[in-house]
């Protein structure tokens, strides 16, 4: 069992999208998130790091009850609490 299950995680991707939510599971192809925010930084003037600092400071704004993120686009997975101020 993945020790990150049940934790709020950040899934950074090869694209401008970043996903923050509770990791509920995974299979061969997908990470399964619940109570998640799927956020495209190309639509704002924030960097991914600035966006994550905002989430840590202000709280997560959920826009997905459940979402499945393709593993092959994920470049890193981090517990939100482990994201450091830049």
Long-range contacts (C-beta under 8 A, 24 or more apart in sequence): 2-26, 4-77, 4-79, 7-79, 7-80, 8-60, 8-79, 8-80, 8-81, 9-33, 9-77, 9-78, 9-79, 9-80, 10-52, 10-76, 10-77, 10-78, 10-79, 10-80, 10-83, 11-69, 11-74, 11-76, 11-77, 12-48, 12-74, 12-75, 12-76, 12-77, 12-78, 13-69, 13-73, 13-74, 13-75, 14-73, 14-75, 15-73, 16-40, 16-41, 16-42, 17-41, 18-48, 18-51, 18-52, 19-67, 19-69, 20-52, 20-55, 20-60, 20-80, 21-60, 21-62, 21-64, 21-67, 23-77, 24-66, 26-71, 28-71, 29-70, 29-71, 29-72, 30-68, 30-69, 30-70, 30-71, 31-68, 31-69, 31-71, 31-74, 31-77, 32-66, 32-67, 32-68, 33-64, 33-66, 33-67, 33-68, 33-69, 34-65, 34-66, 35-60, 35-62, 35-64, 35-65, 36-62, 36-63, 36-64, 36-66, 36-67, 37-61, 37-62, 37-63, 37-64, 38-63, 38-64, 38-67, 49-83, 49-86, 52-80, 52-83, 53-83, 53-85, 53-86, 55-80, 56-80, 56-81, 56-83
